[in-house]
Amino acid sequence: MPILEKTKQKVDVISVIYKVSMLRDRDKYVIWPAYINKANSRKGGRIIRKKHSIGSPEVKEIEQAAFELGFNPIVEKDKKYPKSWWEASGRVLVDKKGVKSGIARQIAKKVTQMRKG
């Protein structure tokens, strides 16, 4: 088999794997802790109003809140937020049940309630 055909087969396999992984996540939103962190500016990644955001959110809290709200969370602990690529903050994938900022606001509100007890 010529080298060109072997290379093409490898590329085809990689593209199929990539497409399958992308299809899996099409019905999910990514929620990074930075999206609801009160310490972040809008430029720093916060997507909700400061009065609705929380201080130092953790992936575990976001996962628990998303679960209780019925968003079927999937945690990816090793992922790094692109604006802070040196820090593995992790991320949570949630079902698309509304607008992303609305879901983030609901999660932040639920985390606040969970922290109060």
N, CA, C and O atoms as CSV, one atom per row, in Angstrom:
chain,resi,resn,atom,element,x,y,z
A,1,MET,N,N,0.848,-1.179,0.000
A,1,MET,CA,C,0.000,0.000,0.000
A,1,MET,C,C,0.898,1.247,0.000
A,1,MET,O,O,1.807,1.341,0.825
A,2,PRO,N,N,0.669,2.180,-0.883
A,2,PRO,CA,C,1.485,3.399,-0.927
A,2,PRO,C,C,1.343,4.227,0.347
A,2,PRO,O,O,0.328,4.155,1.039
A,3,ILE,N,N,2.366,5.006,0.643
A,3,ILE,CA,C,2.384,5.836,1.853
A,3,ILE,C,C,1.223,6.816,1.870
A,3,ILE,O,O,0.638,7.064,2.924
A,4,LEU,N,N,0.886,7.371,0.726
A,4,LEU,CA,C,-0.202,8.347,0.639
A,4,LEU,C,C,-1.520,7.751,1.114
A,4,LEU,O,O,-2.276,8.416,1.823
A,5,GLU,N,N,-1.806,6.507,0.733
A,5,GLU,CA,C,-3.046,5.859,1.144
A,5,GLU,C,C,-3.055,5.605,2.651
A,5,GLU,O,O,-4.085,5.796,3.298
A,6,LYS,N,N,-1.923,5.175,3.222
A,6,LYS,CA,C,-1.840,4.951,4.671
A,6,LYS,C,C,-2.096,6.247,5.425
A,6,LYS,O,O,-2.826,6.261,6.416
A,7,THR,N,N,-1.499,7.329,4.958
A,7,THR,CA,C,-1.686,8.632,5.602
A,7,THR,C,C,-3.139,9.059,5.516
A,7,THR,O,O,-3.702,9.553,6.493
A,8,LYS,N,N,-3.751,8.873,4.357
A,8,LYS,CA,C,-5.154,9.250,4.178
A,8,LYS,C,C,-6.045,8.450,5.122
A,8,LYS,O,O,-6.992,8.998,5.685
A,9,GLN,N,N,-5.757,7.162,5.303
A,9,GLN,CA,C,-6.549,6.336,6.209
A,9,GLN,C,C,-6.436,6.843,7.644
A,9,GLN,O,O,-7.435,6.898,8.361
A,10,LYS,N,N,-5.229,7.215,8.067
A,10,LYS,CA,C,-5.042,7.737,9.420
A,10,LYS,C,C,-5.824,9.026,9.610
A,10,LYS,O,O,-6.467,9.215,10.643
A,11,VAL,N,N,-5.776,9.910,8.629
A,11,VAL,CA,C,-6.503,11.176,8.708
A,11,VAL,C,C,-7.999,10.916,8.773
A,11,VAL,O,O,-8.704,11.569,9.542
A,12,ASP,N,N,-8.498,9.970,7.975
A,12,ASP,CA,C,-9.916,9.642,7.986
A,12,ASP,C,C,-10.353,9.124,9.349
A,12,ASP,O,O,-11.418,9.503,9.837
A,13,VAL,N,N,-9.553,8.268,9.971
A,13,VAL,CA,C,-9.880,7.730,11.295
A,13,VAL,C,C,-9.921,8.856,12.323
A,13,VAL,O,O,-10.832,8.914,13.149
A,14,ILE,N,N,-8.940,9.744,12.274
A,14,ILE,CA,C,-8.904,10.867,13.212
A,14,ILE,C,C,-10.111,11.770,13.019
A,14,ILE,O,O,-10.711,12.209,14.000
A,15,SER,N,N,-10.481,12.058,11.775
A,15,SER,CA,C,-11.626,12.936,11.534
A,15,SER,C,C,-12.924,12.284,11.990
A,15,SER,O,O,-13.817,12.975,12.480
A,16,VAL,N,N,-13.045,10.968,11.838
A,16,VAL,CA,C,-14.240,10.265,12.312
A,16,VAL,C,C,-14.324,10.340,13.830
A,16,VAL,O,O,-15.393,10.613,14.377
A,17,ILE,N,N,-13.214,10.103,14.514
A,17,ILE,CA,C,-13.198,10.181,15.980
A,17,ILE,C,C,-13.577,11.585,16.427
A,17,ILE,O,O,-14.363,11.743,17.361
A,18,TYR,N,N,-13.032,12.606,15.777
A,18,TYR,CA,C,-13.328,13.996,16.121
A,18,TYR,C,C,-14.809,14.296,15.910
A,18,TYR,O,O,-15.444,14.913,16.766
A,19,LYS,N,N,-15.365,13.864,14.774
A,19,LYS,CA,C,-16.776,14.129,14.485
A,19,LYS,C,C,-17.686,13.441,15.491
A,19,LYS,O,O,-18.678,14.027,15.926
A,20,VAL,N,N,-17.363,12.207,15.868
A,20,VAL,CA,C,-18.177,11.482,16.848
A,20,VAL,C,C,-18.139,12.193,18.193
A,20,VAL,O,O,-19.174,12.336,18.843
A,21,SER,N,N,-16.961,12.642,18.618
A,21,SER,CA,C,-16.872,13.333,19.907
A,21,SER,C,C,-17.604,14.668,19.857
A,21,SER,O,O,-18.191,15.075,20.859
A,22,MET,N,N,-17.587,15.353,18.733
A,22,MET,CA,C,-18.303,16.622,18.604
A,22,MET,C,C,-19.809,16.394,18.600
A,22,MET,O,O,-20.550,17.192,19.174
A,23,LEU,N,N,-20.273,15.330,17.970
A,23,LEU,CA,C,-21.704,15.039,17.953
A,23,LEU,C,C,-22.217,14.761,19.357
A,23,LEU,O,O,-23.342,15.128,19.697
A,24,ARG,N,N,-21.399,14.120,20.164
A,24,ARG,CA,C,-21.794,13.801,21.524
A,24,ARG,C,C,-22.084,15.067,22.321
A,24,ARG,O,O,-22.979,15.081,23.165
A,25,ASP,N,N,-21.327,16.133,22.053
A,25,ASP,CA,C,-21.425,17.342,22.855
A,25,ASP,C,C,-22.305,18.428,22.241
A,25,ASP,O,O,-22.417,19.516,22.806
A,26,ARG,N,N,-22.923,18.160,21.110
A,26,ARG,CA,C,-23.746,19.188,20.469
A,26,ARG,C,C,-24.952,19.577,21.301
A,26,ARG,O,O,-25.416,20.715,21.224
A,27,ASP,N,N,-25.459,18.665,22.085
A,27,ASP,CA,C,-26.633,18.955,22.896
A,27,ASP,C,C,-26.248,19.396,24.305
A,27,ASP,O,O,-27.071,19.351,25.219
A,28,LYS,N,N,-25.001,19.820,24.480
A,28,LYS,CA,C,-24.494,20.247,25.790
A,28,LYS,C,C,-23.902,21.649,25.705
A,28,LYS,O,O,-23.362,22.052,24.675
A,29,TYR,N,N,-24.014,22.381,26.812
A,29,TYR,CA,C,-23.294,23.641,26.989
A,29,TYR,C,C,-22.109,23.367,27.895
A,29,TYR,O,O,-22.169,22.485,28.752
A,30,VAL,N,N,-21.042,24.114,27.712
A,30,VAL,CA,C,-19.891,24.041,28.609
A,30,VAL,C,C,-20.047,25.137,29.651
A,30,VAL,O,O,-20.253,26.300,29.306
A,31,ILE,N,N,-19.951,24.770,30.924
A,31,ILE,CA,C,-19.972,25.742,32.017
A,31,ILE,C,C,-18.616,25.675,32.713
A,31,ILE,O,O,-18.291,24.695,33.383
A,32,TRP,N,N,-17.841,26.730,32.542
A,32,TRP,CA,C,-16.554,26.863,33.224
A,32,TRP,C,C,-16.785,27.595,34.537
A,32,TRP,O,O,-17.664,28.455,34.602
A,33,PRO,N,N,-16.027,27.285,35.587
A,33,PRO,CA,C,-16.156,28.044,36.840
A,33,PRO,C,C,-15.982,29.551,36.629
A,33,PRO,O,O,-16.596,30.347,37.339
A,34,ALA,N,N,-15.162,29.942,35.674
A,34,ALA,CA,C,-14.935,31.365,35.382
A,34,ALA,C,C,-16.225,32.076,34.968
A,34,ALA,O,O,-16.353,33.281,35.181
A,35,TYR,N,N,-17.172,31.358,34.387
A,35,TYR,CA,C,-18.421,31.962,33.926
A,35,TYR,C,C,-19.255,32.538,35.069
A,35,TYR,O,O,-20.002,33.497,34.875
A,36,ILE,N,N,-19.127,31.955,36.253
A,36,ILE,CA,C,-19.964,32.395,37.375
A,36,ILE,C,C,-19.144,32.933,38.543
A,36,ILE,O,O,-19.678,33.143,39.632
A,37,ASN,N,N,-17.854,33.157,38.324
A,37,ASN,CA,C,-16.953,33.622,39.380
A,37,ASN,C,C,-17.053,35.135,39.551
A,37,ASN,O,O,-16.809,35.893,38.612
A,38,LYS,N,N,-17.410,35.561,40.746
A,38,LYS,CA,C,-17.566,36.983,41.055
A,38,LYS,C,C,-16.266,37.763,40.872
A,38,LYS,O,O,-16.305,38.948,40.541
A,39,ALA,N,N,-15.129,37.126,41.078
A,39,ALA,CA,C,-13.833,37.798,40.970
A,39,ALA,C,C,-13.462,38.124,39.521
A,39,ALA,O,O,-12.607,38.976,39.278
A,40,ASN,N,N,-14.090,37.463,38.574
A,40,ASN,CA,C,-13.776,37.696,37.162
A,40,ASN,C,C,-14.571,38.869,36.608
A,40,ASN,O,O,-15.724,39.095,36.976
A,41,SER,N,N,-13.927,39.605,35.719
A,41,SER,CA,C,-14.631,40.647,34.975
A,41,SER,C,C,-15.327,39.982,33.788
A,41,SER,O,O,-15.169,38.783,33.559
A,42,ARG,N,N,-16.090,40.760,33.045
A,42,ARG,CA,C,-16.693,40.213,31.829
A,42,ARG,C,C,-15.597,39.813,30.844
A,42,ARG,O,O,-15.698,38.781,30.182
A,43,LYS,N,N,-14.552,40.630,30.751
A,43,LYS,CA,C,-13.418,40.289,29.878
A,43,LYS,C,C,-12.703,39.039,30.380
A,43,LYS,O,O,-12.140,38.280,29.591
A,44,GLY,N,N,-12.726,38.828,31.683
A,44,GLY,CA,C,-12.077,37.669,32.284
A,44,GLY,C,C,-12.869,36.387,32.134
A,44,GLY,O,O,-12.385,35.311,32.487
A,45,GLY,N,N,-14.110,36.493,31.601
A,45,GLY,CA,C,-14.879,35.294,31.314
A,45,GLY,C,C,-16.232,35.172,31.983
A,45,GLY,O,O,-16.997,34.265,31.653
A,46,ARG,N,N,-16.556,36.077,32.932
A,46,ARG,CA,C,-17.853,35.981,33.605
A,46,ARG,C,C,-18.960,36.287,32.603
A,46,ARG,O,O,-18.869,37.267,31.864
A,47,ILE,N,N,-20.018,35.452,32.569
A,47,ILE,CA,C,-21.095,35.660,31.600
A,47,ILE,C,C,-22.404,36.095,32.250
A,47,ILE,O,O,-23.384,36.362,31.554
A,48,ILE,N,N,-22.425,36.169,33.578
A,48,ILE,CA,C,-23.636,36.616,34.268
A,48,ILE,C,C,-23.323,37.874,35.071
A,48,ILE,O,O,-22.158,38.198,35.300
A,49,ARG,N,N,-24.365,38.576,35.495
A,49,ARG,CA,C,-24.166,39.797,36.277
A,49,ARG,C,C,-23.430,39.487,37.573
A,49,ARG,O,O,-23.534,38.393,38.128
A,50,LYS,N,N,-22.692,40.473,38.030
A,50,LYS,CA,C,-21.889,40.296,39.244
A,50,LYS,C,C,-22.772,39.978,40.450
A,50,LYS,O,O,-22.386,39.181,41.305
A,51,LYS,N,N,-23.958,40.596,40.524
A,51,LYS,CA,C,-24.836,40.357,41.675
A,51,LYS,C,C,-25.377,38.925,41.706
A,51,LYS,O,O,-25.787,38.441,42.761
A,52,HIS,N,N,-25.379,38.246,40.555
A,52,HIS,CA,C,-25.834,36.855,40.500
A,52,HIS,C,C,-24.686,35.858,40.629
A,52,HIS,O,O,-24.922,34.668,40.839
A,53,SER,N,N,-23.445,36.332,40.505
A,53,SER,CA,C,-22.290,35.434,40.516
A,53,SER,C,C,-21.858,35.093,41.942
A,53,SER,O,O,-22.363,35.662,42.910
A,54,ILE,N,N,-20.919,34.157,42.054
A,54,ILE,CA,C,-20.468,33.679,43.361
A,54,ILE,C,C,-18.942,33.722,43.435
A,54,ILE,O,O,-18.259,33.790,42.413
A,55,GLY,N,N,-18.429,33.683,44.641
A,55,GLY,CA,C,-16.982,33.704,44.843
A,55,GLY,C,C,-16.377,32.319,44.784
A,55,GLY,O,O,-16.883,31.392,45.417
A,56,SER,N,N,-15.323,32.172,44.047
A,56,SER,CA,C,-14.533,30.934,43.939
A,56,SER,C,C,-15.377,29.665,43.756
A,56,SER,O,O,-15.334,28.776,44.606
A,57,PRO,N,N,-16.137,29.568,42.669
A,57,PRO,CA,C,-16.917,28.343,42.446
A,57,PRO,C,C,-16.007,27.169,42.098
A,57,PRO,O,O,-14.994,27.335,41.418
A,58,GLU,N,N,-16.374,26.000,42.566
A,58,GLU,CA,C,-15.610,24.788,42.273
A,58,GLU,C,C,-16.425,23.884,41.362
A,58,GLU,O,O,-17.654,23.943,41.345
A,59,VAL,N,N,-15.729,23.052,40.610
A,59,VAL,CA,C,-16.389,22.155,39.666
A,59,VAL,C,C,-17.366,21.229,40.393
A,59,VAL,O,O,-18.446,20.940,39.877
A,60,LYS,N,N,-16.994,20.762,41.587
A,60,LYS,CA,C,-17.877,19.876,42.362
A,60,LYS,C,C,-19.202,20.562,42.681
A,60,LYS,O,O,-20.267,19.954,42.573
A,61,GLU,N,N,-19.126,21.838,43.075
A,61,GLU,CA,C,-20.338,22.597,43.395
A,61,GLU,C,C,-21.206,22.790,42.153
A,61,GLU,O,O,-22.428,22.649,42.209
A,62,ILE,N,N,-20.564,23.111,41.042
A,62,ILE,CA,C,-21.304,23.309,39.793
A,62,ILE,C,C,-21.973,22.008,39.372
A,62,ILE,O,O,-23.125,22.007,38.937
A,63,GLU,N,N,-21.250,20.906,39.504
A,63,GLU,CA,C,-21.808,19.596,39.158
A,63,GLU,C,C,-23.020,19.278,40.025
A,63,GLU,O,O,-24.059,18.867,39.509
A,64,GLN,N,N,-22.899,19.462,41.334
A,64,GLN,CA,C,-24.001,19.163,42.244
A,64,GLN,C,C,-25.216,20.038,41.945
A,64,GLN,O,O,-26.344,19.546,41.906
A,65,ALA,N,N,-24.987,21.323,41.734
A,65,ALA,CA,C,-26.085,22.245,41.431
A,65,ALA,C,C,-26.761,21.866,40.114
A,65,ALA,O,O,-27.988,21.849,40.026
A,66,ALA,N,N,-25.964,21.565,39.099
A,66,ALA,CA,C,-26.516,21.186,37.795
A,66,ALA,C,C,-27.313,19.891,37.898
A,66,ALA,O,O,-28.351,19.746,37.252
A,67,PHE,N,N,-26.833,18.953,38.705
A,67,PHE,CA,C,-27.550,17.693,38.910
A,67,PHE,C,C,-28.901,17.944,39.572
A,67,PHE,O,O,-29.923,17.409,39.140
A,68,GLU,N,N,-28.897,18.758,40.621
A,68,GLU,CA,C,-30.141,19.052,41.335
A,68,GLU,C,C,-31.127,19.837,40.471
A,68,GLU,O,O,-32.337,19.753,40.680
A,69,LEU,N,N,-30.620,20.592,39.510
A,69,LEU,CA,C,-31.487,21.351,38.608
A,69,LEU,C,C,-31.925,20.525,37.394
A,69,LEU,O,O,-32.719,20.997,36.580
A,70,GLY,N,N,-31.416,19.305,37.270
A,70,GLY,CA,C,-31.824,18.414,36.189
A,70,GLY,C,C,-31.123,18.635,34.862
A,70,GLY,O,O,-31.697,18.363,33.807
A,71,PHE,N,N,-29.886,19.127,34.897
A,71,PHE,CA,C,-29.143,19.393,33.669
A,71,PHE,C,C,-28.204,18.256,33.255
A,71,PHE,O,O,-27.424,18.428,32.319
A,72,ASN,N,N,-28.258,17.117,33.916
A,72,ASN,CA,C,-27.425,15.947,33.588
A,72,ASN,C,C,-25.960,16.319,33.345
A,72,ASN,O,O,-25.478,16.231,32.216
A,73,PRO,N,N,-25.251,16.735,34.400
A,73,PRO,CA,C,-23.877,17.217,34.221
A,73,PRO,C,C,-22.869,16.109,33.923
A,73,PRO,O,O,-22.998,14.977,34.390
A,74,ILE,N,N,-21.872,16.470,33.140
A,74,ILE,CA,C,-20.716,15.613,32.876
A,74,ILE,C,C,-19.489,16.446,33.230
A,74,ILE,O,O,-19.281,17.520,32.666
A,75,VAL,N,N,-18.678,15.954,34.161
A,75,VAL,CA,C,-17.502,16.698,34.614
A,75,VAL,C,C,-16.273,16.267,33.821
A,75,VAL,O,O,-16.037,15.080,33.593
A,76,GLU,N,N,-15.504,17.262,33.410
A,76,GLU,CA,C,-14.213,17.029,32.770
A,76,GLU,C,C,-13.173,17.799,33.581
A,76,GLU,O,O,-12.925,18.981,33.339
A,77,LYS,N,N,-12.565,17.099,34.558
A,77,LYS,CA,C,-11.679,17.742,35.539
A,77,LYS,C,C,-10.357,18.229,34.954
A,77,LYS,O,O,-9.783,19.198,35.452
A,78,ASP,N,N,-9.876,17.583,33.922
A,78,ASP,CA,C,-8.551,17.913,33.388
A,78,ASP,C,C,-8.549,19.066,32.387
A,78,ASP,O,O,-7.482,19.447,31.906
A,79,LYS,N,N,-9.691,19.623,32.064
A,79,LYS,CA,C,-9.768,20.694,31.067
A,79,LYS,C,C,-9.311,22.026,31.646
A,79,LYS,O,O,-9.476,22.299,32.835
A,80,LYS,N,N,-8.734,22.846,30.776
A,80,LYS,CA,C,-8.208,24.153,31.190
A,80,LYS,C,C,-8.949,25.258,30.450
A,80,LYS,O,O,-9.089,25.217,29.227
A,81,TYR,N,N,-9.416,26.235,31.199
A,81,TYR,CA,C,-10.098,27.378,30.599
A,81,TYR,C,C,-9.090,28.135,29.741
A,81,TYR,O,O,-8.012,28.473,30.231
A,82,PRO,N,N,-9.405,28.411,28.482
A,82,PRO,CA,C,-8.418,29.026,27.587
A,82,PRO,C,C,-7.804,30.335,28.083
A,82,PRO,O,O,-6.635,30.604,27.804
A,83,LYS,N,N,-8.559,31.146,28.807
A,83,LYS,CA,C,-8.003,32.408,29.301
A,83,LYS,C,C,-7.060,32.206,30.481
A,83,LYS,O,O,-6.269,33.096,30.796
A,84,SER,N,N,-7.130,31.060,31.134
A,84,SER,CA,C,-6.167,30.731,32.196
A,84,SER,C,C,-5.655,29.309,31.939
A,84,SER,O,O,-5.873,28.397,32.736
A,85,TRP,N,N,-4.974,29.150,30.813
A,85,TRP,CA,C,-4.534,27.848,30.326
A,85,TRP,C,C,-3.562,27.143,31.255
A,85,TRP,O,O,-3.405,25.926,31.157
A,86,TRP,N,N,-2.912,27.857,32.140
A,86,TRP,CA,C,-1.920,27.268,33.047
A,86,TRP,C,C,-2.577,26.583,34.247
A,86,TRP,O,O,-1.898,25.892,35.006
A,87,GLU,N,N,-3.864,26.763,34.425
A,87,GLU,CA,C,-4.585,26.267,35.597
A,87,GLU,C,C,-5.680,25.292,35.150
A,87,GLU,O,O,-6.561,25.665,34.375
A,88,ALA,N,N,-5.630,24.059,35.630
A,88,ALA,CA,C,-6.646,23.058,35.273
A,88,ALA,C,C,-7.856,23.219,36.181
A,88,ALA,O,O,-7.961,22.560,37.216
A,89,SER,N,N,-8.764,24.096,35.786
A,89,SER,CA,C,-9.943,24.376,36.609
A,89,SER,C,C,-11.026,23.322,36.427
A,89,SER,O,O,-11.846,23.108,37.320
A,90,GLY,N,N,-11.032,22.661,35.265
A,90,GLY,CA,C,-12.086,21.715,34.950
A,90,GLY,C,C,-13.290,22.433,34.380
A,90,GLY,O,O,-13.377,23.661,34.415
A,91,ARG,N,N,-14.225,21.642,33.847
A,91,ARG,CA,C,-15.452,22.216,33.297
A,91,ARG,C,C,-16.579,21.222,33.457
A,91,ARG,O,O,-16.350,20.039,33.709
A,92,VAL,N,N,-17.806,21.712,33.308
A,92,VAL,CA,C,-18.985,20.869,33.432
A,92,VAL,C,C,-19.816,21.030,32.166
A,92,VAL,O,O,-20.112,22.150,31.749
A,93,LEU,N,N,-20.190,19.915,31.558
A,93,LEU,CA,C,-21.087,19.936,30.406
A,93,LEU,C,C,-22.498,19.720,30.924
A,93,LEU,O,O,-22.739,18.807,31.714
A,94,VAL,N,N,-23.432,20.557,30.484
A,94,VAL,CA,C,-24.824,20.457,30.927
A,94,VAL,C,C,-25.747,20.430,29.714
A,94,VAL,O,O,-25.390,20.909,28.637
A,95,ASP,N,N,-26.936,19.863,29.900
A,95,ASP,CA,C,-27.919,19.812,28.823
A,95,ASP,C,C,-28.334,21.210,28.400
A,95,ASP,O,O,-28.399,22.127,29.218
A,96,LYS,N,N,-28.613,21.360,27.117
A,96,LYS,CA,C,-29.102,22.632,26.590
A,96,LYS,C,C,-30.603,22.708,26.863
A,96,LYS,O,O,-31.417,22.230,26.074
A,97,LYS,N,N,-30.944,23.306,27.976
A,97,LYS,CA,C,-32.351,23.491,28.344
A,97,LYS,C,C,-32.582,24.976,28.583
A,97,LYS,O,O,-32.915,25.388,29.694
A,98,GLY,N,N,-32.407,25.763,27.557
A,98,GLY,CA,C,-32.554,27.202,27.691
A,98,GLY,C,C,-31.314,27.919,27.214
A,98,GLY,O,O,-30.462,27.350,26.533
A,99,VAL,N,N,-31.232,29.196,27.592
A,99,VAL,CA,C,-30.107,30.034,27.194
A,99,VAL,C,C,-28.931,29.762,28.130
A,99,VAL,O,O,-29.120,29.526,29.324
A,100,LYS,N,N,-27.727,29.795,27.585
A,100,LYS,CA,C,-26.527,29.475,28.362
A,100,LYS,C,C,-26.381,30.378,29.582
A,100,LYS,O,O,-26.095,29.893,30.676
A,101,SER,N,N,-26.575,31.684,29.410
A,101,SER,CA,C,-26.427,32.601,30.546
A,101,SER,C,C,-27.505,32.344,31.601
A,101,SER,O,O,-27.253,32.500,32.796
A,102,GLY,N,N,-28.687,31.956,31.172
A,102,GLY,CA,C,-29.755,31.622,32.113
A,102,GLY,C,C,-29.431,30.381,32.921
A,102,GLY,O,O,-29.690,30.326,34.123
A,103,ILE,N,N,-28.866,29.390,32.262
A,103,ILE,CA,C,-28.453,28.167,32.953
A,103,ILE,C,C,-27.341,28.481,33.945
A,103,ILE,O,O,-27.354,27.990,35.074
A,104,ALA,N,N,-26.377,29.300,33.522
A,104,ALA,CA,C,-25.275,29.688,34.417
A,104,ALA,C,C,-25.817,30.431,35.637
A,104,ALA,O,O,-25.348,30.214,36.755
A,105,ARG,N,N,-26.800,31.304,35.426
A,105,ARG,CA,C,-27.409,32.052,36.532
A,105,ARG,C,C,-28.127,31.101,37.498
A,105,ARG,O,O,-28.016,31.253,38.715
A,106,GLN,N,N,-28.861,30.125,36.959
A,106,GLN,CA,C,-29.547,29.142,37.804
A,106,GLN,C,C,-28.544,28.336,38.627
A,106,GLN,O,O,-28.760,28.088,39.813
A,107,ILE,N,N,-27.459,27.933,37.996
A,107,ILE,CA,C,-26.427,27.153,38.694
A,107,ILE,C,C,-25.799,27.984,39.803
A,107,ILE,O,O,-25.606,27.487,40.912
A,108,ALA,N,N,-25.475,29.251,39.517
A,108,ALA,CA,C,-24.881,30.128,40.534
A,108,ALA,C,C,-25.840,30.319,41.710
A,108,ALA,O,O,-25.421,30.310,42.867
A,109,LYS,N,N,-27.120,30.490,41.408
A,109,LYS,CA,C,-28.124,30.661,42.468
A,109,LYS,C,C,-28.212,29.399,43.327
A,109,LYS,O,O,-28.295,29.481,44.553
A,110,LYS,N,N,-28.195,28.245,42.685
A,110,LYS,CA,C,-28.275,26.971,43.411
A,110,LYS,C,C,-27.030,26.754,44.278
A,110,LYS,O,O,-27.141,26.274,45.406
A,111,VAL,N,N,-25.853,27.102,43.765
A,111,VAL,CA,C,-24.617,26.966,44.550
A,111,VAL,C,C,-24.693,27.869,45.775
A,111,VAL,O,O,-24.284,27.469,46.865
A,112,THR,N,N,-25.213,29.086,45.607
A,112,THR,CA,C,-25.382,30.006,46.741
A,112,THR,C,C,-26.295,29.395,47.793
A,112,THR,O,O,-25.995,29.459,48.986
A,113,GLN,N,N,-27.406,28.802,47.364
A,113,GLN,CA,C,-28.333,28.146,48.297
A,113,GLN,C,C,-27.662,26.969,49.000
A,113,GLN,O,O,-27.854,26.770,50.199
A,114,MET,N,N,-26.882,26.196,48.264
A,114,MET,CA,C,-26.193,25.042,48.851
A,114,MET,C,C,-25.170,25.483,49.889
A,114,MET,O,O,-24.998,24.818,50.911
A,115,ARG,N,N,-24.496,26.589,49.639
A,115,ARG,CA,C,-23.497,27.089,50.587
A,115,ARG,C,C,-24.140,27.605,51.865
A,115,ARG,O,O,-23.556,27.496,52.944
A,116,LYS,N,N,-25.336,28.164,51.749
A,116,LYS,CA,C,-26.030,28.677,52.938
A,116,LYS,C,C,-26.555,27.545,53.810
A,116,LYS,O,O,-26.794,27.720,55.004
A,117,GLY,N,N,-26.727,26.400,53.202
A,117,GLY,CA,C,-27.114,25.250,53.998
A,117,GLY,C,C,-28.483,24.846,53.751
A,117,GLY,O,O,-28.960,23.883,54.351
